[in-house]
Amino acid sequence: MYVAKNKEQAPFIHHLKRLAELTGLQLTTEQMDELLRISAFNLEARYPDENRTFRQKCTKEFTEDELKKIKETFQWLKSML
């Protein structure tokens, strides 16, 4: 979306809410919160020593629930293309 709209490479950032804003998407508060939450996974994965509590939350049930939410968000974003 960003590339098509701006005719340039998207910025090299992992902040999904900011990327969505740059595309001009109209996001609900719930969608913004979801993108922020998903972005936090990236930070936890890249900097695991910063907060070890994240790994403790990653039970099978937690992971399955999060993957379901992420897939739903991905499908919504894909539908916007």
MOSUL-V668592 format. One record per residue. N is the residue number from 0. SS is DSSP state (helix for helix, strand for strand, loop for the rest). NEAR is the number of other ideal C-beta (glycine too) atoms within 8 Angstrom. D_LAST is the distance of its C-alpha to the last C-alpha in Angstrom with 1 decimal. Layout:
N_SS_NEAR_D_LAST + N_SS_NEAR_D_LAST
This chain:
0_loop_9_6.3 + 1_helix_9_10.1 + 2_helix_9_11.2 + 3_helix_6_9.6 + 4_helix_8_11.0 + 5_helix_7_14.2 + 6_loop_5_15.0 + 7_loop_5_16.4 + 8_loop_4_16.2 + 9_loop_8_14.9 + 10_loop_6_18.0 + 11_loop_3_19.7 + 12_loop_6_19.7 + 13_loop_6_19.2 + 14_loop_7_19.0 + 15_helix_10_15.6 + 16_helix_11_16.4 + 17_helix_8_17.2 + 18_helix_12_14.1 + 19_helix_13_12.0 + 20_helix_9_14.6 + 21_helix_10_14.3 + 22_helix_9_10.7 + 23_loop_7_12.2 + 24_loop_8_10.7 + 25_loop_3_13.4 + 26_loop_10_14.6 + 27_loop_5_17.5 + 28_helix_6_20.4 + 29_helix_6_19.9 + 30_helix_11_16.3 + 31_helix_11_17.8 + 32_helix_8_20.7 + 33_helix_10_18.7 + 34_helix_13_16.9 + 35_helix_10_20.4 + 36_helix_8_22.0 + 37_helix_11_19.7 + 38_helix_12_20.4 + 39_helix_8_24.0 + 40_helix_9_23.9 + 41_helix_9_23.3 + 42_helix_10_26.2 + 43_helix_11_28.4 + 44_helix_7_27.7 + 45_helix_6_28.3 + 46_loop_8_31.4 + 47_loop_9_33.0 + 48_loop_4_36.4 + 49_loop_6_35.2 + 50_loop_6_34.9 + 51_loop_7_36.3 + 52_helix_6_35.9 + 53_helix_9_32.3 + 54_helix_7_33.6 + 55_helix_6_36.0 + 56_helix_7_33.3 + 57_loop_7_31.5 + 58_loop_6_33.3 + 59_helix_5_31.9 + 60_helix_6_31.1 + 61_helix_9_29.4 + 62_helix_9_27.3 + 63_helix_8_26.3 + 64_helix_8_25.3 + 65_helix_9_23.3 + 66_helix_8_21.4 + 67_helix_8_20.7 + 68_helix_9_19.3 + 69_helix_9_17.2 + 70_helix_8_15.8 + 71_helix_8_15.0 + 72_helix_12_13.2 + 73_helix_8_11.2 + 74_helix_8_10.3 + 75_helix_9_9.4 + 76_helix_9_7.1 + 77_helix_7_5.5 + 78_helix_6_5.5 + 79_loop_7_3.8 + 80_loop_5_0.0
